[in-house]
């Protein structure tokens, strides 16, 4: 990774960690994770394209959850507790 890439990555990590301190940011991130169907199967019976689409959405959700966990290991549990 270049120095510029390292700086960008560090800025991203800091911004996410700062954002996770705010309940409204946690709410938005939880809605995004919910839209990604993180906790559901990707398989759509008889429809390979729908399965691929669902898996792509799920993959984005897994990436985002991994970033959240790296920034604040307790944030996801807090997000679940805060939901209505």
ChimeraX attribute file (.defattr): number of C-alpha atoms within 10 A of each C-alpha:
attribute: neighborCount
match mode: 1-to-1
recipient: residues
	/A:1	7
	/A:2	7
	/A:3	8
	/A:4	9
	/A:5	10
	/A:6	11
	/A:7	12
	/A:8	12
	/A:9	13
	/A:10	12
	/A:11	12
	/A:12	14
	/A:13	16
	/A:14	13
	/A:15	12
	/A:16	17
	/A:17	18
	/A:18	13
	/A:19	15
	/A:20	22
	/A:21	12
	/A:22	10
	/A:23	13
	/A:24	11
	/A:25	15
	/A:26	21
	/A:27	16
	/A:28	12
	/A:29	20
	/A:30	20
	/A:31	13
	/A:32	15
	/A:33	20
	/A:34	14
	/A:35	12
	/A:36	21
	/A:37	18
	/A:38	19
	/A:39	11
	/A:40	11
	/A:41	11
	/A:42	19
	/A:43	15
	/A:44	14
	/A:45	8
	/A:46	8
	/A:47	9
	/A:48	11
	/A:49	11
	/A:50	14
	/A:51	16
	/A:52	14
	/A:53	14
	/A:54	19
	/A:55	20
	/A:56	14
	/A:57	17
	/A:58	22
	/A:59	16
	/A:60	16
	/A:61	22
	/A:62	17
	/A:63	12
	/A:64	17
	/A:65	19
	/A:66	14
	/A:67	16
	/A:68	20
	/A:69	15
	/A:70	14
	/A:71	19
	/A:72	15
	/A:73	13
	/A:74	12
	/A:75	18
	/A:76	18
	/A:77	10
	/A:78	13
	/A:79	18
	/A:80	12
	/A:81	9
	/A:82	12
	/A:83	10
	/A:84	4
